[in-house]
Amino acid sequence: MADSPNCDLKSLSPLELFERVTEQGEKVRALKAGKAPKDEIDAAVRMLLSLKLSYKTTTGQDYQAGLPPRDLVLMNNGTTKEEDEDFVDPWTVQTSNAKGVDYDKLIVRFGSSKIDTDLINRIERAIGQKPHRFLRRGIFFSHRDMDQILDAYENKKSFYLYTGRGPSSQAMHVGHLIPFIFTKWLQEVFDVPLVIQLTDDEKYLWKDLTTEKAYEYARENAKDIIACGFDINKTFIFSDLDYLGTSTGFYRNIVKVQKHVTFNQVKGIFGFTDSDCIGKISFPAIQAAPSFSSSFPQIFNGKENIQCLIPCAIDQDPYFRMTRDVAPRIGQPKPALLHSVFFPALQGAQTKMSASDPNSSIFLTDTPKQIKTKINKHAFSGGRDTIEEHRKYGGNCDVDVSFMYLTFFLEDDDRLEQLKQAYTSGELLTGELKKVLIETLQPLIAAHQERRKQVTDEMVKQFMTPRKLAFEF
């Protein structure tokens, strides 16, 4: 691997540590087989023991050759009850805590870095303007190598953005907007190319969909993404079912990743079983490939050294831990990441929203009346049982979904703080807080719907046509 033995082992993910132990074990065997000097062998053995200790400390498991860690998240929140555990993987998010997932523990488990005040201040200095509210409020809370992206930007070096959407339904909900709102801001302030992957192949493999229906959903979702206001001259949106067959660079990178990841590794990372179809097992390489600029020769003129920055929800991190582990071995730079928290369901922060449950969220197709009804009827409240108790003890913003949603969508920091103080003190009632959310979301959704009406099939075709963007490489 590219990292030196003296690097900070705490910064490595469980999978990266597993690979380091494996490689060091091979080195020890090679030294012994080659009858190397005793002091050299002893030093290599000490390093191997140190790596094994770090691996056990990080994973809670002894290293076993050929058996990578099951790199899903199953964390104990300080109790012995199974129902109090958090579970996070790319398809499922479960927690019994009404506040949501414990993100500090998730950072430790995944081996990422917290987005702290120093990093936010550095971003502000680099772009010369106030950071996005998602950064100011900890909605994007974790990162990998964002400091390297800022180094590149400050030294006038290029990078590009990559994010995506799994088109599992025709209608998207407000939670799906979060990465696109933030990615649009990143693209504008850094002025860089953007690629957006629509994983219609993934949805065909995981869902009860035909390829035709998955592709139809991809095109419909593309309209909602375009309606966020992306610049057609700087943005390429692609369907896997379309693009994979037309780009030799994309497919070559997929094959390179596939060659360097074993079946044991993908089972350990993603929890695949022997009964899963081989399409699922090979899919992670397809999600990894857009992390490499050579997958888009029409944009980057065949250059392979352009670093990628990926804004995504934290549940997608397993794909990119795998990608970052493989990248140095295929001569590619590791992608950097910015991780967001999960957008809570209306019924509470215990789970992600489901496109199959119309009452779990506000959908981009909802009418003003539907938005009002859903919030009033289904939004989980942090208020008290009676008005008298609420006035006396106040509400709990940590579990109140209306306040959580306002944290995402209300731009005014001072107004948000006023609402928090008023609700916590009992001055503001739950119904009044819901009214503020309704009045915030109704115009936001209506404006999105109007922009979407202007998105034609021809515009979708233009965004999804492989082409040179407004950048020189």
C-alpha positions as CSV (number, residue, x, y, z in Angstrom):
1,M,0.0,0.0,0.0
2,A,1.0,3.6,-0.5
3,D,1.0,4.5,3.2
4,S,4.3,4.2,5.0
5,P,4.5,1.9,8.1
6,N,4.9,5.0,10.3
7,C,1.6,6.6,9.3
8,D,-1.0,7.1,12.0
9,L,-2.7,3.8,12.2
10,K,-5.7,5.3,13.9
11,S,-6.6,7.1,10.6
12,L,-7.0,3.7,8.8
13,S,-10.4,2.0,8.3
14,P,-10.8,-1.6,9.5
15,L,-10.4,-2.8,5.8
16,E,-7.3,-0.7,5.3
17,L,-5.8,-2.1,8.6
18,F,-6.7,-5.7,7.5
19,E,-4.8,-5.1,4.2
20,R,-1.8,-3.7,6.1
21,V,-1.6,-6.7,8.4
22,T,-1.9,-9.1,5.4
23,E,0.9,-7.3,3.5
24,Q,3.1,-7.2,6.5
25,G,2.6,-10.9,7.1
26,E,3.6,-11.6,3.5
27,K,6.7,-9.4,4.0
28,V,7.7,-11.4,7.1
29,R,7.3,-14.6,5.3
30,A,9.3,-13.3,2.3
31,L,12.1,-12.2,4.6
32,K,12.2,-15.5,6.4
33,A,12.1,-17.4,3.1
34,G,15.0,-15.2,1.8
35,K,17.0,-15.8,5.0
36,A,17.2,-12.1,5.6
37,P,19.3,-10.8,8.6
38,K,17.8,-11.5,12.0
39,D,17.4,-7.8,13.0
40,E,15.5,-7.1,9.8
41,I,13.2,-10.0,10.4
42,D,12.7,-9.0,14.0
43,A,11.8,-5.4,13.0
44,A,9.2,-6.7,10.5
45,V,7.7,-9.1,13.1
46,R,7.4,-6.2,15.6
47,M,5.6,-4.1,13.0
48,L,3.3,-7.1,12.3
49,L,2.4,-7.5,16.0
50,S,1.8,-3.7,16.2
51,L,-0.5,-3.8,13.2
52,K,-2.4,-6.8,14.6
53,L,-2.9,-5.0,17.9
54,S,-4.2,-1.9,16.1
55,Y,-6.5,-4.1,14.1
56,K,-7.9,-5.7,17.2
57,T,-8.3,-2.4,19.0
58,T,-10.2,-0.9,16.0
59,T,-12.4,-3.9,15.2
60,G,-12.7,-5.8,18.5
61,Q,-11.7,-8.9,16.5
62,D,-8.5,-10.9,16.2
63,Y,-6.9,-10.8,12.8
64,Q,-7.7,-13.9,10.7
65,A,-6.0,-14.4,7.4
66,G,-8.4,-14.3,4.5
67,L,-11.3,-13.1,6.7
68,P,-11.7,-9.3,6.5
69,P,-13.8,-7.5,9.1
70,R,-17.5,-7.3,8.5
71,D,-17.3,-3.6,7.8
72,L,-21.0,-2.9,8.6
73,V,-21.8,-0.8,11.6
74,L,-23.2,-2.6,14.6
75,M,-22.4,-0.4,17.6
76,N,-23.4,-0.7,21.2
77,N,-24.6,2.5,22.7
78,G,-23.5,1.8,26.2
79,T,-26.1,-0.8,27.1
80,T,-26.4,-4.6,26.9
81,K,-29.8,-4.6,25.2
82,E,-29.8,-5.5,21.5
83,E,-32.6,-3.1,20.8
84,D,-30.3,-0.2,21.8
85,E,-27.8,-0.9,19.1
86,D,-27.3,1.2,15.9
87,F,-27.1,-0.6,12.6
88,V,-25.9,1.2,9.4
89,D,-25.1,-0.2,6.0
90,P,-25.7,1.1,2.4
91,W,-29.3,-0.2,2.5
92,T,-30.4,-0.1,6.1
93,V,-30.3,2.4,9.0
94,Q,-31.7,1.5,12.3
95,T,-31.4,3.0,15.8
96,S,-33.6,2.9,18.8
97,N,-32.5,6.3,19.9
98,A,-35.0,9.1,19.1
99,K,-32.1,11.5,18.6
100,G,-30.9,9.3,15.7
101,V,-27.6,7.5,15.1
102,D,-24.6,8.3,17.3
103,Y,-22.4,10.0,14.7
104,D,-19.4,10.4,17.0
105,K,-19.3,6.6,17.4
106,L,-19.8,6.2,13.7
107,I,-16.8,8.4,13.0
108,V,-14.7,6.2,15.2
109,R,-16.1,3.0,13.7
110,F,-15.6,4.1,10.1
111,G,-12.2,5.7,10.8
112,S,-13.1,9.0,9.2
113,S,-12.3,12.5,10.6
114,K,-14.7,15.0,12.2
115,I,-15.4,18.3,10.3
116,D,-14.3,20.6,13.0
117,T,-14.3,24.4,13.3
118,D,-10.7,24.7,12.0
119,L,-11.7,22.9,8.8
120,I,-14.8,25.0,8.3
121,N,-12.8,28.2,8.9
122,R,-10.3,27.0,6.3
123,I,-13.0,26.3,3.8
124,E,-14.4,29.8,4.4
125,R,-10.9,31.4,3.8
126,A,-10.5,29.3,0.6
127,I,-13.8,30.3,-1.0
128,G,-14.0,33.8,0.5
129,Q,-17.6,33.5,1.7
130,K,-19.8,32.1,4.5
131,P,-19.8,28.2,4.5
132,H,-23.0,26.5,3.6
133,R,-25.6,26.0,6.4
134,F,-25.0,22.2,6.1
135,L,-21.4,22.8,7.3
136,R,-22.3,25.4,9.9
137,R,-24.9,23.1,11.5
138,G,-22.9,19.8,11.3
139,I,-25.2,18.3,8.7
140,F,-22.1,17.4,6.8
141,F,-20.1,16.3,9.8
142,S,-17.3,13.9,8.7
143,H,-14.6,13.8,6.0
144,R,-11.8,11.9,4.4
145,D,-8.9,14.0,3.0
146,M,-10.8,17.3,2.6
147,D,-7.6,19.0,3.6
148,Q,-5.9,17.5,0.5
149,I,-8.7,19.0,-1.7
150,L,-8.2,22.4,-0.1
151,D,-4.4,22.1,-0.7
152,A,-5.1,21.4,-4.3
153,Y,-7.5,24.3,-4.7
154,E,-5.2,26.7,-2.9
155,N,-2.4,25.6,-5.3
156,K,-4.6,26.1,-8.4
157,K,-4.8,22.4,-9.0
158,S,-8.0,20.8,-10.3
159,F,-10.4,18.4,-8.7
160,Y,-13.9,17.3,-9.5
161,L,-17.1,16.4,-7.7
162,Y,-18.9,13.0,-7.9
163,T,-22.2,12.2,-6.3
164,G,-25.2,10.0,-7.2
165,R,-28.7,8.7,-6.8
166,G,-30.2,5.2,-6.8
167,P,-33.4,5.6,-8.8
168,S,-35.8,3.3,-6.9
169,S,-38.9,5.3,-7.5
170,Q,-40.3,7.9,-9.8
171,A,-40.8,10.5,-7.1
172,M,-37.9,11.7,-4.9
173,H,-38.4,13.1,-1.4
174,V,-36.9,16.1,0.3
175,G,-34.2,14.0,1.9
176,H,-32.9,13.1,-1.5
177,L,-32.2,16.8,-2.2
178,I,-29.6,17.1,0.6
179,P,-26.5,15.8,-1.3
180,F,-27.6,17.7,-4.4
181,I,-28.2,21.0,-2.6
182,F,-24.8,20.8,-1.1
183,T,-23.0,19.5,-4.2
184,K,-24.5,22.4,-6.2
185,W,-23.0,24.8,-3.7
186,L,-19.6,23.1,-3.8
187,Q,-19.6,23.3,-7.6
188,E,-20.4,27.0,-7.5
189,V,-17.9,28.1,-4.9
190,F,-15.0,25.9,-6.2
191,D,-16.0,26.1,-10.0
192,V,-15.2,22.5,-10.8
193,P,-16.7,19.7,-13.0
194,L,-19.4,17.4,-11.6
195,V,-20.4,13.9,-12.5
196,I,-23.7,12.4,-11.2
197,Q,-24.1,8.6,-11.3
198,L,-27.6,7.2,-11.6
199,T,-27.3,3.6,-10.4
200,D,-30.2,2.1,-12.2
201,D,-28.3,-1.1,-12.6
202,E,-28.1,-1.4,-8.8
203,K,-31.8,-0.9,-8.4
204,Y,-32.5,-3.6,-11.0
205,L,-30.2,-6.0,-9.0
206,W,-31.7,-5.2,-5.6
207,K,-35.3,-4.4,-6.3
208,D,-38.2,-6.1,-8.1
209,L,-37.8,-3.9,-11.2
210,T,-37.2,-4.5,-14.9
211,T,-34.2,-2.8,-16.5
212,E,-36.7,-0.7,-18.5
213,K,-38.4,0.5,-15.3
214,A,-35.1,1.2,-13.6
215,Y,-33.9,3.3,-16.6
216,E,-37.3,5.1,-16.7
217,Y,-36.9,6.0,-13.0
218,A,-33.3,7.2,-13.7
219,R,-34.5,9.7,-16.3
220,E,-37.4,10.9,-14.1
221,N,-35.0,11.4,-11.2
222,A,-32.6,13.2,-13.5
223,K,-35.3,15.8,-14.0
224,D,-35.5,16.5,-10.3
225,I,-31.8,16.7,-10.1
226,I,-31.6,19.1,-13.0
227,A,-34.3,21.2,-11.3
228,C,-31.9,21.8,-8.5
229,G,-30.2,24.3,-10.8
230,F,-27.0,22.5,-12.0
231,D,-25.1,24.2,-14.9
232,I,-25.4,22.0,-18.0
233,N,-21.9,23.2,-19.2
234,K,-20.3,21.9,-16.0
235,T,-22.3,18.8,-15.2
236,F,-22.5,15.3,-16.6
237,I,-25.4,13.0,-15.5
238,F,-25.2,9.4,-16.5
239,S,-27.1,6.2,-16.2
240,D,-25.0,3.1,-15.6
241,L,-27.2,1.1,-17.9
242,D,-26.3,3.6,-20.7
243,Y,-22.8,4.8,-20.0
244,L,-21.1,1.5,-19.1
245,G,-21.6,0.3,-22.7
246,T,-20.1,3.4,-24.3
247,S,-17.1,4.3,-22.2
248,T,-14.0,2.1,-22.4
249,G,-12.3,4.2,-19.7
250,F,-15.2,3.5,-17.3
251,Y,-15.2,-0.2,-17.9
252,R,-11.5,-0.5,-17.7
253,N,-11.5,1.0,-14.2
254,I,-14.3,-1.3,-13.2
255,V,-12.3,-4.3,-14.2
256,K,-9.2,-3.0,-12.4
257,V,-11.1,-2.6,-9.2
258,Q,-12.7,-6.0,-9.6
259,K,-9.3,-7.6,-10.0
260,H,-8.0,-6.1,-6.7
261,V,-11.0,-6.9,-4.4
262,T,-11.6,-10.5,-3.3
263,F,-15.0,-12.2,-2.7
264,N,-14.1,-12.4,1.0
265,Q,-13.5,-8.7,1.1
266,V,-16.9,-7.7,-0.4
267,K,-18.6,-10.2,1.9
268,G,-16.9,-8.6,4.8
269,I,-17.6,-5.0,3.7
270,F,-21.2,-5.4,2.4
271,G,-22.5,-8.6,4.1
272,F,-23.1,-10.5,0.9
273,T,-23.9,-14.2,1.2
274,D,-23.5,-17.2,-1.1
275,S,-27.1,-16.8,-2.2
276,D,-26.7,-13.2,-3.5
277,C,-26.5,-12.9,-7.3
278,I,-23.1,-12.2,-8.8
279,G,-24.4,-8.9,-10.0
280,K,-24.6,-7.6,-6.4
281,I,-21.1,-8.8,-5.7
282,S,-19.6,-7.0,-8.7
283,F,-21.6,-3.8,-8.3
284,P,-19.3,-2.0,-5.8
285,A,-16.7,-1.8,-8.5
286,I,-19.2,0.1,-10.6
287,Q,-19.9,2.6,-7.9
288,A,-16.1,3.0,-7.3
289,A,-15.2,3.7,-11.0
290,P,-16.5,7.3,-11.2
291,S,-14.0,8.2,-8.4
292,F,-11.3,8.1,-11.1
293,S,-11.0,10.8,-13.7
294,S,-10.0,8.3,-16.5
295,S,-13.6,7.0,-16.4
296,F,-14.6,10.2,-18.1
297,P,-12.0,10.7,-21.0
298,Q,-14.4,13.2,-22.7
299,I,-14.2,15.5,-19.7
300,F,-10.6,15.1,-18.5
301,N,-8.9,14.4,-21.8
302,G,-7.7,11.0,-20.5
303,K,-5.9,12.4,-17.5
304,E,-5.7,10.0,-14.6
305,N,-4.4,12.2,-11.7
306,I,-7.4,14.5,-11.1
307,Q,-8.6,13.9,-7.5
308,C,-12.2,13.4,-6.8
309,L,-14.4,14.8,-3.9
310,I,-17.5,12.8,-3.1
311,P,-20.4,14.4,-1.0
312,C,-22.6,11.6,0.2
313,A,-24.5,10.3,3.2
314,I,-22.4,8.3,5.6
315,D,-24.1,5.0,4.8
316,Q,-22.4,5.1,1.4
317,D,-18.9,5.2,2.9
318,P,-18.3,1.4,2.8
319,Y,-18.2,1.7,-1.0
320,F,-15.5,4.3,-0.9
321,R,-13.4,2.8,1.9
322,M,-13.1,-0.1,-0.5
323,T,-12.3,2.4,-3.3
324,R,-9.7,4.2,-1.3
325,D,-8.0,0.9,-0.4
326,V,-7.8,-0.2,-4.1
327,A,-6.9,3.2,-5.6
328,P,-3.1,3.2,-4.9
329,R,-2.8,-0.3,-6.2
330,I,-4.2,0.6,-9.6
331,G,-2.3,3.9,-9.8
332,Q,-5.2,6.2,-9.0
333,P,-5.5,9.0,-6.4
334,K,-7.7,8.1,-3.4
335,P,-11.1,10.0,-3.6
336,A,-11.9,12.4,-0.8
337,L,-15.3,12.4,0.9
338,L,-17.7,14.6,2.8
339,H,-20.3,12.7,4.8
340,S,-23.7,13.9,5.8
341,V,-26.0,12.8,8.6
342,F,-29.2,10.9,7.7
343,F,-32.4,12.9,6.9
344,P,-35.0,11.6,9.4
345,A,-38.3,10.1,8.6
346,L,-41.4,12.1,9.6
347,Q,-42.1,9.4,12.2
348,G,-38.7,10.0,13.9
349,A,-34.9,9.8,13.5
350,Q,-34.8,6.0,14.2
351,T,-34.8,5.1,10.5
352,K,-34.2,6.6,7.1
353,M,-37.2,7.4,4.9
354,S,-38.7,5.0,2.5
355,A,-39.9,5.9,-1.0
356,S,-42.4,3.1,-0.6
357,D,-44.1,4.8,2.4
358,P,-45.8,8.0,1.3
359,N,-46.2,9.1,4.9
360,S,-42.5,8.7,5.8
361,S,-41.5,12.0,4.2
362,I,-42.4,15.0,2.2
363,F,-42.2,14.1,-1.5
364,L,-41.2,16.5,-4.3
365,T,-44.6,15.8,-5.9
366,D,-46.7,16.7,-2.8
367,T,-49.2,19.5,-2.9
368,P,-49.3,22.3,-0.3
369,K,-52.3,20.6,1.4
370,Q,-50.4,17.2,1.5
371,I,-47.4,18.8,3.0
372,K,-49.5,20.5,5.7
373,T,-51.4,17.3,6.5
374,K,-48.3,15.1,6.6
375,I,-46.5,17.4,9.0
376,N,-49.4,18.0,11.3
377,K,-50.4,14.3,11.4
378,H,-47.1,12.4,11.2
379,A,-44.2,14.6,12.2
380,F,-42.8,13.2,15.5
381,S,-43.0,15.7,18.3
382,G,-40.6,16.6,21.1
383,G,-43.4,18.4,22.9
384,R,-45.1,17.5,26.1
385,D,-48.4,15.6,26.5
386,T,-50.4,18.7,27.6
387,I,-50.0,22.4,27.0
388,E,-49.6,23.0,30.7
389,E,-46.7,20.6,30.9
390,H,-45.1,22.0,27.7
391,R,-45.3,25.5,29.1
392,K,-43.7,24.3,32.3
393,Y,-41.0,22.0,31.0
394,G,-40.5,22.9,27.4
395,G,-40.0,20.8,24.3
396,N,-37.0,18.6,23.2
397,C,-35.5,19.9,19.9
398,D,-33.1,16.9,19.9
399,V,-36.0,14.5,19.0
400,D,-38.5,16.9,17.4
401,V,-38.7,16.1,13.6
402,S,-40.1,19.5,12.7
403,F,-37.1,21.2,14.3
404,M,-34.8,18.7,12.6
405,Y,-36.3,19.5,9.2
406,L,-35.9,23.3,9.9
407,T,-32.2,22.7,10.6
408,F,-31.9,21.4,7.1
409,F,-34.0,23.9,5.2
410,L,-34.3,27.2,7.2
411,E,-31.4,29.4,6.0
412,D,-31.6,32.1,8.8
413,D,-29.3,31.0,11.7
414,D,-30.7,33.6,14.1
415,R,-34.3,32.6,13.3
416,L,-33.4,28.9,13.9
417,E,-31.8,29.7,17.2
418,Q,-34.8,31.8,18.3
419,L,-37.1,28.9,17.5
420,K,-34.9,26.5,19.5
421,Q,-34.9,28.8,22.5
422,A,-38.7,29.4,22.3
423,Y,-39.5,25.7,21.9
424,T,-37.1,24.5,24.6
425,S,-38.5,27.1,27.1
426,G,-42.1,26.1,26.4
427,E,-43.0,29.5,24.9
428,L,-43.5,27.9,21.4
429,L,-45.9,25.0,21.1
430,T,-45.5,22.0,18.9
431,G,-48.4,23.1,16.6
432,E,-46.7,26.5,16.2
433,L,-43.3,24.9,15.4
434,K,-45.0,22.6,12.8
435,K,-46.6,25.7,11.3
436,V,-43.2,27.3,10.8
437,L,-42.0,24.1,9.0
438,I,-45.1,24.0,6.8
439,E,-44.5,27.7,5.8
440,T,-40.9,26.9,5.0
441,L,-41.4,23.7,2.9
442,Q,-44.5,24.7,1.0
443,P,-42.8,27.4,-1.1
444,L,-39.6,25.4,-1.4
445,I,-41.4,22.4,-2.9
446,A,-43.6,24.6,-5.1
447,A,-40.6,26.4,-6.5
448,H,-38.9,23.0,-7.2
449,Q,-42.0,21.8,-9.0
450,E,-42.1,24.9,-11.2
451,R,-38.4,24.4,-12.1
452,R,-39.0,20.8,-12.9
453,K,-41.8,21.6,-15.3
454,Q,-39.3,23.5,-17.4
455,V,-37.0,20.4,-17.6
456,T,-37.7,18.8,-21.0
457,D,-36.7,15.4,-22.3
458,E,-34.3,17.2,-24.6
459,M,-32.6,18.9,-21.6
460,V,-32.2,15.5,-19.9
461,K,-30.7,14.1,-23.1
462,Q,-28.2,17.0,-23.2
463,F,-27.1,16.5,-19.5
464,M,-26.8,12.8,-20.1
465,T,-24.8,12.9,-23.4
466,P,-21.0,12.2,-22.9
467,R,-19.2,15.4,-23.9
468,K,-16.5,17.9,-23.1
469,L,-17.5,20.3,-20.3
470,A,-16.5,23.9,-19.8
471,F,-13.0,23.1,-18.4
472,E,-9.6,22.5,-19.9
473,F,-7.5,19.6,-18.8
